[in-house]
Amino acid sequence: MYQVGDLIFYGNTGVCEVKGITTRDAGKANDKELYYVLEPVYQNCKIFIPVNTTEVFMRPVISKDEAKQLIDTIPTLQVETYEDYTSSQLTECYESLIKTHDCADLIELTMSIYTKKQLADQKKHKFGAIDDKFMKRAEELLFGELAIALDIPKEKVPEYIAKRVGRKNRANKNEYN
């Protein structure tokens, strides 16, 4: 059970703080159920969700060390760009990656779509609306969690990633020279 003050990753909302634990009427006489009171970090609302729910995904936010290790894997990733997919196949593929709620999958998804965008730009083709929608969604979830884990503003996450990956690449090159 999460405690008040815990930061958790909640469903498709992203990072939320547990603001309270309360009881609510479960619909039967004198039957009360425990609920988390969640406040999304990057949205202005409150969410009430049963403590024992299995319908919505919840997990603790990754640690600072886990975030750094995850970013350090970026240069080694080989991503598929999902070129010859129909709109429905593309949507299904992207949704399945987002629904894992795994930062590594979100990194692969954003890298894949970013690569696809670069290829479209090079060929002077239009970037697809589905790709754009899912890249924004994946970045929103990923950057939100990384910002919390690294204790930096969300808008600074891309810059942090670029610097860390750049340092890592330079260190690897120097190792072999």
N, C-alpha and C positions, 0 to 999 in steps of 0.2 A: 504494500500500500504506500502511495506517495504521501509526503508530508507537506504541510503548508510551507511555502517558500521554494519548493522544488521546481526546477525547470524541466519540462517534459516536451517531447515531440508528440503532437496530437494530430492524428489523421491527416487530412489534407490542409489543415490550418497551419501547421508548423509549430514553432516554439511557443509554449504557453507556460505561465507561472501558475502553480497551484495556490490560489488565494484563500481557499478555505475548504472545509469539509463540513457538510451540513446534512440534515435529514429532510426528506420530503415524503409526503404521503404517497404510498405505493398503490393507492386505489382501493385497498381493503381496509376494513375497520381496524383501527389501532395498528396498522401495518406501516412501518416507516422504513425507508431505504436510504443508505448513505450515498451522498453525491459529492463529487469534486466540483468546486467552483474554480473554473479556469479562466484566466485572462490572457488572451493572445498578446505576445510581446509587440507584434507589428500591426495589430488591428485594435480598434476601439470597441470592444464588446465583452460580454461574459458568456461563458459556456457552462451549463450544468450537465454533468454526465455521471451516470451511476458508477460508483467505485468498482463494482464487479462486472462491468460491461465487457463483452467480447466483440461487440459490434463495431467499435471504432478502435483503430490502432493507437497504442500509447507506449512510449518507452522513454527512458532518461535521455537527456541531451548528451551527445558525445563529449568526452573530456578534451582539454587543451592538447594533451599529448596525442590522443587519437586523431584530432583535427590536423595536427602537424604531420603525423605519419601518413594520413590520407592524402594531403597535398603533396607530400614527397613522392607519392606513387604516380603522380600525373605524367611525368616525362616517360614513364615506362608503358603507359596504356596504349593499346592499339584498339581503335574504335571503328565500328561499322557505321556507314553513313546512311543506310536504309534508302538506297536510291530507287529501286524498282518496286516500290510498294504502292498499292492503291491507297486512297485516302482512308478508308476504313481499316486497312491493315496497319497503316502508319499510326493512326490514332490508337488502335489496340496495342501495338508494340510500345508506344510511348507511355500509355496509361499503365501498362504492366510494369514498366520500370519505375514509374512514380509511386505506384502502389506498394512497392517493396519497402518504402520508407527507409532506404539504406543510402547513406551519403555516397558510397562508392558507386552505386547505380546512378545516382543523380549526377555525379561528376562525369561518368561515361556518357550519359544522355546529353548533358550540356556540351561536352566535347564533340560528340557525334553531330549534333545539330549545328554547332559552330563551324565545324569542318564542312558540312553540307552548305552552309551559308557562304563560306569562302569560295567553294567551288562554283556556286551559282553566280557570285559576283564576278569571278574570273571569266565565266562563260557569258556574262551579261544576261543571265536569266533572272527571272523574278524569284525571290525567296518565298517559299510556300507559307500560307497562313497557318496551317497546322503546325509546321515546324516552328514558326515564330511564337505561337501560343504556348507550345510545350516547352520551348527554351525559356521563355519568361517564367513559366510556372516552376520549372525545375530549378532555375536560378534563385527564384524567390525562396523556395524551401531550403535549398542548399546554403545560400549565402546567409539566410536568417540563422540557421543552426551554427554555421561556422563563426558568424559574428559573436554569438553568445559564448561558444566554446573558447574563442580566442580573445574575448573581451575587447572587441573593437567595433566601431560603427559598421553597420551592414554595407553601407556604400563604399567602405574601404576594403572590403573582402577581395574584390577582383585585383586591386593593386597589391594587396598582401600576397595573394596567390602568385601573381606575376613575379614579384620580387623573390619569394621563396623558391619558386621553380627556377628562376634565373640563377640564383646563387648555387642551387643544387647542380644545375647544368655546368656552370663554370667550374665548380669543385670537381666534377667528374672528368671534365676535359683536362684539367690540370693534373689529375691523377695519372693520366696516360702520356703526358708530355715530359 
